[in-house]
Amino acid sequence: MRVMLTSCGLETKQIEEAFLEFLGKVPEQVNALFIPTAAIDADAIEVLPKCMNDLLKVGIPKQNVRVFDLHQNMSIDELKTYDVVYLTGGRTSYLLERVNDTGFRDTLLSYIRDGGFVIGVSAGSIIFANNLPGNLELLDTKLDVHCEASSYTGSVSFPLIENMKLSNTGAILIRSIPDKTEIIDG
């Protein structure tokens, strides 16, 4: 499992380095799936170029980035052709509704279980936590993003007593080998 949950994407050098480590290959050879579905209001739409730039600034060629807006499901075989799935921020409830209603939930979870790499930004991160019914259940806690400070750094064990707070410079890294969840910040 390789999942990176953030408030603001590749905001720091430390997060960028963790992203490249999770990719596990030369960025110039990476195929990325960019999902802007949550960006349905003006503020979220305004941030989309910054999100796309996250992928470009690490060296992924623009022609290797496909935009997919979740109006339908994608087969697991097609999804596996992508090295990373980038879920942008916006309205969490709308994104989760589209993920569930299109059947993409099962496809995405299979992709993750089979070693696929997913990065979430804001709403794209919250769908993996216990904030809303029908969530993707990777974090056994609620997740608050865009906080002044992250509530933890280093390894994290679940269940937590309080919501997990994530600053704009923090990232939650979920790995399956070894089974480990940690927060980096700074």
HELIX and SHEET records of a PDB file:
HELIX    1   1 LYS A   13  LEU A   23  1                                  11    
HELIX    2   2 PRO A   27  GLN A   29  5                                   3    
HELIX    3   3 ALA A   42  LYS A   57  1                                  16    
HELIX    4   4 LYS A   62  ASN A   64  5                                   3    
HELIX    5   5 ILE A   76  LEU A   79  1                                   4    
HELIX    6   6 THR A   92  ASP A  101  1                                  10    
HELIX    7   7 PHE A  104  ARG A  113  1                                  10    
HELIX    8   8 ALA A  123  ILE A  126  1                                   4    
SHEET    1   A 8 VAL A  65  VAL A  67  0                                        
SHEET    2   A 8 ALA A  32  ILE A  35  1                                        
SHEET    3   A 8 VAL A  84  LEU A  87  1                                        
SHEET    4   A 8 PHE A 117  VAL A 121  1                                        
SHEET    5   A 8 ARG A   2  THR A   6  1                                        
SHEET    6   A 8 GLY A 170  SER A 176 -1                                        
SHEET    7   A 8 ASP A 179  ASP A 185 -1                                        
SHEET    8   A 8 GLY A 154  SER A 155 -1                                        
SHEET    1   B 2 LEU A 143  CYS A 147  0                                        
SHEET    2   B 2 MET A 164  SER A 167  1                                        
END                                                                             
